[in-house]
Amino acid sequence: MIYLIAYVSILDELSIENYFMKAITIIKAGGPEVLKLKTVERQPLAAYHVRIAVKAAGVNRSDILTRKNPNAYGDDTPAAQIPGLEVAGEVIEIDKNVESFKVGDAVCALVAGGGYATEIVVDARLCLPLPDGFSFVEAAALPEVMFTVWFNVFQQAKAKKGERLLIHGGTSGIGIMGLQMAKALGLKTFTTVGSPEKLEFIKQHDLAEVINYKETDFESEFERSKIDVILDMVGGSYTQKNLNILNKQGRLVNINGMNGLTPEINLWTIMSKQLLITGSLLKPQSIEVKHQIGVELQNEIWPLLNKGTIKPFVYKTFKLEQAAAAHELMESSNHIGKIILEITR
């Protein structure tokens, strides 16, 4: 009788796993404490999609934005319930129309939410194979930062070999990967950081010409550097300074406004130097736009990852149920590189 009860219990557990999964959910808008591990329904497998058993998921500042305001991206995206914009894992199910991957393949993927979970259903066009020798943790550090950098720096701003690129926040996930990508493709790189430790990291890895913005004014330091492209996530008072140091026909690309979204600028600076100001949100972009970014990344950047020319820097990993602690670290800005959630089923 004991054996029969145990057998039935195992069958019940397997049956439950067929319909449910574990995920970090945003129970209400708020601080890190609103992130709770729950059992939720599995997503149905859609046409041209794959189901991935998630092994690792990247933590990004966009996740904090959606945690504080699940409707942050408006009508372009559904309200956030499960955060997470990048994952790595193993394909465990494919739609009959998918030919690019098979069950058992190791992949990483850009997603529009839902990454903090034990599994996720993803359009196969947004999946990329793991680079040679990469762990799932390392691969989960790639999609969001690489898609963001490629879309903004190389597609939007059209940065090219021989030009000069400034990325603010050089030790962020975007900063470290963006500087590596730019250097590998022949650009001269510049950056700003906020501590002696971060300054030393940039110098140690020869990522860029760097200053500590808390000790040195970046406008004064870089005004003679003839910067062609600036990738900025700060906004606010940085905006006019960015315009001031741009070379003629320079391009300013905004991807966040951590210090303010409504800066005051001098239009004469823009007109006299024929500057371009642009910006974007990656999350609401169409599948077609993201797919094209992925195709270009696989052609241009994946060979560099396979050779070890560029690589992710993972600062710390947390268990899925420790997502709140991961967000606290992200908001402290004390990290250098990527923060990753490591997931076990």
N, C-alpha and C positions, 0 to 999 in steps of 0.2 A: 504493500500500500504506500509506503514511504517513497519507493522508487517511482510509482505511478504519479504521485503528487509532484515529485521533482521534475518528471518528464513533462507533465502538463504545464508546469511553471515555466520551463524552458521554451516550450512551444508558444506560450502566451507572450513571453519576452520577444521572441523572434517575430511574432505577428505584430507586436507594437512597433518594432523597428521598421517594419515595412510601411508604416503609415506616419511615423513621427520621427523627429530629430531634435537635437539640443541646439539652442541658439541663445545668444545674448540679445535681449530685447530692451528697447527704450520704453519703460513703463509710463513715463511722463516727461515733459521737458524739464531739464534741470542739470544738476552737477553729476559727477561720476557715479554717485550713489544710485542713480536711476537706471543703471545698467544691471539687469538681472538675468541670470541663466535660467531658461525655461524650456519645457518640452513643447514643441510646436509642430504643426502639421508639415509634412514634406510637400515640396512643390511638385506639381505634375510635370512630366517631361514634355516640353513643347517641341514643335517641329523645328528641325535644324539645331537643336540644343543637345548638350551633354550634361550628365549628372556627375559632379565631382565630389569625391570624399575629401573634404578639406583637411589638410595636414597642418597648414599654417596660413595666417591671415595678417596682412599689414595694417598698422594703425596710422591714421593720417589726421591732419588738422580738420579736414572736411568732416570727419566723424564727430569731432567735438561740436562743430557747427550744427550738425543734424541732431546731435544729442540735446543741445540747448534749444533747438527749434526744429522739430521733425518736418515742418513744412518749409524749411529754409529755401529750397530750390523752386518753390512755387508750382505752377501747373505743369512745368516741363517734366517733373518727376513725381512719383507717388510719395506720400508722406513716409518718412523713414520709420521703420519698426525694428529692423535688424541692421545695425551699422556694418561698415566694412566694404571697401572699394577694391580690394585686391586679394587674391587667394592663390595658393598652390596646393596641389593634391593629385589624386589618382582618379582617372575616369572610370566610373563604375557602371555607367549606362549611357547608351547613345541612341538618338533617334535614327530611324531607318534611312533618313536622307543625308546623314552625316557621313562623309567619306574621308575627311581629313584626319580623324582620330579613331582609335579603337579602344575597347575596354582594356584597362591595364596601363594605358599611356600616362606618363607623368607630365603634368601641364601646370602652367600658371595662367591666370586670367584676370582681366580687368572687368569689374562688375559695377553696377550702379547702386549697390547696396546689398545687404544680406551675407556679407563675407564672414561675420563673426558667428559661425555655425559649423556643425559637424559635416554638413554637405550643402551643395548649392547647385542649381540648374542654371547653365550659362549658354548663351549663343556660341556655337562652336567657332564663329568668326572672331571671337574675342579671346580665344585661347592661343597660347604659344607653348612650344615644347620647352622643357627645362634645358637651360644651357648645359654644356658638358661638365660633369662633375659637381653640379650644384645640388645642395640639399633643398628640401622643401622650404625650410626657413629662409635660406638665401634667395630662393626664387620668389617667395612671397614679398620680398622687398623690392621687386622690379616693376610690376605693371603700372601702378599709379604714378610713380615718379617719372618713369621713362615716357609714358604716354603724355604726361603733362609737359615735360621738357621738349619732346619732339614736336608736339602740336604748337606750342607757343614760341619756342626759340627758332625752330627750323621750318615749320610750315607757316606760321603767322608772321613772324619777324624776318623770315628768310635769311637767317644768319648764314654766313658762308666762310670758307677757309680764308684766313688772313685778317678777318675782322676781330674786333675787340668786344668781349662780352663781360658784363658785370652781373653777377647774381648775388642779391642780398640774402643773408642767412646761409652762408656757405657750408655750415655743418648740419643743416637740416637734411632730410632724406633727399629732397629735390636739389638742394645745393650741392651735396657731395656727388650725386650721380650726374647732375647737369654739368658741373665743372669737368668731370672726367670725360663725358661725352663730347663736350666742346673741345677740350684739349686733343682728344684722339682724332677729331675731325679737322684739326688745324687752326683753331681759334686761339687768340690770346685771352687769358682769363683773369678776372678780378673778382674780389669778393669782400664782404664785411662780416665780422663775427662779434660776439659780445663778451668774450672772456679770454684771459691769457691761455687757458687750456685749449680752447677752440682755435685760437691763433696758432698755437704750436702744432695742432693736428693738421691744419691746412699746410703749414710750412713743411712738416715732416713728410707729408705725402705729395708735396710739390703740386698742389692742385691749382694754385692761383697766386697772384699778387694780392696780399691781404692786409687789412687793418682791423683793429679793435675799435668799433664805432663809439664805444664809451670813452675812449681816450683820444681818438683822432676823428676830426670831421671828414667824412668821406668826400664831400664836395671839394674841400680844399686839397685833399690828397690826390684826387683823381681828375681834377679839372683840366689838366694838361695831357691826359692820357688818350684823348680822342676816342671815347667809348662809342661804339656803333649800336650796340643792343644792350638793354637793361631788362632783366627779369626781376620784377619786384613783387613781394608779398607783404610789404609794410604799409605803403600808401601814406596818407596823412601828410605830415611835413616833409617826407622824403620826396614827394612828387615833384615839386618845383626844383629841388636840388638835382633830381634825376635829369630833368629837362636841361638844367644849366650845364651839366657836364657831358651831355650827348654831343657827338660829332654832327656835322651837317648831314642831313637826311638820316639821322639816327632814329631808332625805334625803341619806344618804351612799352613793355608788355606787363600788364597788371594781372596777377592771379589771386590776390587777396588784398585786404585793407586792414591789417591787424591794428594799425595805429590811426585809422580813420578812413572813411569811404567818401568824404566830401571835401577834398582839399581845395584850396584856392591857388590858382595858377595864373601865370602871365602869358596871355595869348601871343604877345610879341615874340617871346622866346620860340614858340612853335612856328610862327610864320617866318621869322627871320632865318631860321635854320632848316626850314622845311621838314619838321619832325613829324613822326607818326606816333600816335598813342592808340594802343589797342589793349585788349584784355579778353579773358574767356573764363568760362566755367566748363570743366571737362565732363562732369557728371551728366549734364542734360544733353550732351551731343548725341546725335543719331548713331545707330549701330553702323551705318555706312561710313560715317566720318571716323569712328573709332577703328573700324576694320581697316581703313586705308592707313591710319597711323600704325596699326599693328603690322601690316604688310611691309611698310617702309622700315620699321624697327627690325623686323626679322632679316631684311636684306642688308641694312646698314650697320646695325648695332649688335645683333646676335653673334656675328662672327668675332667681334671684339670681346664679347663675354666668353665665347668658347675658347679664345686664345688667352684669356686672363688679362687682357689689356685694360679693361675696366671691370669693376666688381662692386657689389653692395657692401656696405659697412653696417652690420647689425649691432646695435648698442646693447639691447636687452630683450629677452623673451619672457613672456608671461603665459600661464595656462589660460585657457578660454575663460574659466570662471573668475580670473583675476583681471578682467577687462577694465574695471573701475580703476585699479592701481595703474594699469597701462595708460589710461587717460590722464591720471594725475601726473605721471611722469611727463607725458607729452605737453601738458599745460605748464609745467615748470620750466620748460625749455632748457633743462640741464643736460639733455642727452646730446650725443653726437652720432648722427646716422639714424637708422631705422629702429622702430619698436615693433616687435612681432608677437602675435598670439600663436602659441603652439598648441595644436589640437589633437587629442587622442579620442578614439571612438570607444 
